[in-house]
Amino acid sequence: MAVTSFEQLLRRHRPEIGAYLRRLMGNESDAEDVGQDTWLRAHRAYGRLPPDANARAWLYRIATNRALTALRHRQRRARATVEVELDTLPGRAGGLESAATLRAVARAVADLPPKQRAALVARRFHGLAYDEIGATLGCSVTAARANVYQAIRKLKERLEA
């Protein structure tokens, strides 16, 4: 679907990209910073986007690259605990009943390696297909699938401990 203007692209995808970044970054402030950087970079590159390009996947790729960079910088600055707001998690699915359990899940997700975290969030919270995740992360479909699998495996191990 060709988008005729950057403003239309922004209007159409900003809420979805914002939600993705909030989940990926773990807090509103960092997500807003990365979101602003994402939209600035997208605006600068918009003129080079082919008319038949998948604008949604293109935006996810920019957002993911900016988020992964920000997450690496955050990890270098300090190994502080990431405060994840309960609002960023989906409803109380899977029998999660207590706020303490939700916080434990949020911490476990926050502690995942950035690529695995991005793949998990894209797949489980945003319903992206593995080929879209691969395009977003700059990897193959097989690597995208492996990142999601490894993220789920690590979450299970951490939460069972």
C-alpha positions as CSV (number, residue, x, y, z in Angstrom):
1,M,0.0,0.0,0.0
2,A,1.7,3.2,-1.2
3,V,1.6,6.1,1.2
4,T,1.2,9.5,-0.5
5,S,2.7,11.7,2.2
6,F,4.9,11.4,5.3
7,E,2.1,13.0,7.4
8,Q,-0.3,10.1,6.4
9,L,2.4,7.6,7.2
10,L,2.9,9.2,10.6
11,R,-0.8,9.3,11.4
12,R,-1.3,5.7,10.3
13,H,1.6,4.1,12.1
14,R,2.5,6.4,15.1
15,P,0.3,4.7,17.7
16,E,1.5,1.2,16.7
17,I,5.1,2.1,16.6
18,G,4.8,4.0,19.9
19,A,3.2,0.9,21.6
20,Y,6.0,-1.3,20.2
21,L,8.7,1.1,21.5
22,R,7.1,1.4,25.0
23,R,7.1,-2.4,25.3
24,L,10.6,-2.7,23.9
25,M,12.2,0.1,25.9
26,G,10.3,-0.7,29.1
27,N,9.3,2.9,30.0
28,E,7.5,5.8,28.5
29,S,10.3,8.3,28.7
30,D,12.9,6.2,26.8
31,A,10.2,5.1,24.3
32,E,9.4,8.8,23.6
33,D,13.0,9.6,23.0
34,V,13.5,6.6,20.7
35,G,10.2,7.4,19.0
36,Q,11.3,11.0,18.2
37,D,14.6,9.7,16.8
38,T,12.7,7.1,14.8
39,W,10.3,9.7,13.2
40,L,13.1,12.1,12.6
41,R,15.2,9.5,10.8
42,A,12.1,8.3,8.9
43,H,11.3,11.8,7.8
44,R,14.9,12.3,6.5
45,A,14.8,9.0,4.6
46,Y,11.2,9.2,3.4
47,G,12.1,10.6,0.0
48,R,14.2,7.6,-0.7
49,L,11.5,5.1,0.1
50,P,10.3,3.4,-3.1
51,P,6.5,3.9,-3.7
52,D,5.8,0.1,-3.5
53,A,7.8,-0.4,-0.3
54,N,6.2,-1.9,2.8
55,A,6.2,1.3,4.9
56,R,5.1,-0.5,8.0
57,A,8.1,-2.9,7.9
58,W,10.4,0.0,7.1
59,L,9.2,1.9,10.1
60,Y,9.5,-1.1,12.4
61,R,13.1,-1.6,11.1
62,I,14.0,2.0,11.9
63,A,12.3,1.9,15.3
64,T,14.0,-1.4,16.1
65,N,17.5,-0.2,15.1
66,R,17.1,3.0,17.2
67,A,15.8,1.0,20.1
68,L,18.6,-1.6,20.0
69,T,21.1,1.2,19.9
70,A,19.5,2.9,22.9
71,L,19.3,-0.4,24.8
72,R,23.0,-1.0,24.2
73,H,23.8,2.5,25.4
74,R,21.6,1.9,28.5
75,Q,23.4,-1.3,29.3
76,R,26.8,0.3,29.0
77,R,25.9,3.2,31.3
78,A,24.7,0.9,34.0
79,R,23.2,-2.4,34.8
80,A,20.4,-0.8,36.7
81,T,17.1,-2.4,37.0
82,V,14.7,-1.4,34.3
83,E,11.4,-0.1,35.7
84,V,8.7,-1.5,33.5
85,E,5.2,-0.1,34.0
86,L,2.5,-2.6,34.3
87,D,0.6,-0.7,31.6
88,T,3.0,-2.0,29.0
89,L,2.0,-5.6,29.6
90,P,-1.0,-7.2,28.0
91,G,-4.0,-8.1,30.2
92,R,-3.7,-10.8,32.8
93,A,-3.5,-13.6,30.3
94,G,-2.2,-17.0,31.2
95,G,-3.3,-16.9,34.8
96,L,-1.0,-14.1,35.9
97,E,-2.9,-12.8,38.9
98,S,-0.6,-10.7,41.1
99,A,1.2,-7.4,40.5
100,A,4.4,-9.1,41.8
101,T,4.1,-11.8,39.1
102,L,3.6,-9.1,36.5
103,R,6.7,-7.3,37.7
104,A,8.7,-10.5,37.6
105,V,7.6,-11.1,34.0
106,A,8.4,-7.5,33.1
107,R,11.9,-7.7,34.7
108,A,12.6,-11.0,32.9
109,V,11.6,-9.5,29.5
110,A,13.7,-6.4,30.3
111,D,16.7,-8.6,31.0
112,L,16.6,-10.4,27.6
113,P,19.3,-9.6,25.1
114,P,18.0,-6.7,22.9
115,K,17.5,-8.7,19.7
116,Q,15.6,-11.4,21.5
117,R,13.5,-8.9,23.3
118,A,12.7,-7.0,20.1
119,A,11.8,-10.3,18.3
120,L,9.6,-11.4,21.2
121,V,7.8,-8.1,21.5
122,A,7.2,-7.9,17.7
123,R,5.9,-11.4,17.6
124,R,3.8,-11.8,20.8
125,F,2.6,-8.2,21.3
126,H,2.4,-6.9,17.8
127,G,1.6,-10.1,15.8
128,L,4.4,-9.6,13.2
129,A,5.2,-12.6,11.0
130,Y,8.6,-14.1,11.2
131,D,9.5,-12.6,7.8
132,E,8.6,-9.1,9.0
133,I,10.6,-9.7,12.2
134,G,13.5,-10.8,10.1
135,A,13.2,-7.6,8.0
136,T,12.9,-5.5,11.1
137,L,16.0,-7.0,12.8
138,G,18.0,-7.4,9.6
139,C,18.2,-11.1,9.8
140,S,16.8,-14.2,8.1
141,V,13.4,-15.7,8.9
142,T,15.2,-18.6,10.6
143,A,17.2,-16.3,12.8
144,A,14.0,-14.3,13.6
145,R,12.3,-17.6,14.7
146,A,15.3,-18.6,16.7
147,N,15.4,-15.2,18.5
148,V,11.7,-15.6,19.5
149,Y,12.3,-19.2,20.6
150,Q,15.4,-18.3,22.7
151,A,13.5,-15.4,24.3
152,I,10.7,-17.7,25.3
153,R,13.1,-20.3,26.6
154,K,15.0,-17.8,28.7
155,L,11.8,-16.4,30.1
156,K,10.5,-19.8,31.1
157,E,13.9,-20.6,32.8
158,R,14.0,-17.3,34.6
159,L,10.4,-17.5,35.8
160,E,10.6,-21.1,36.9
161,A,13.7,-20.4,39.0
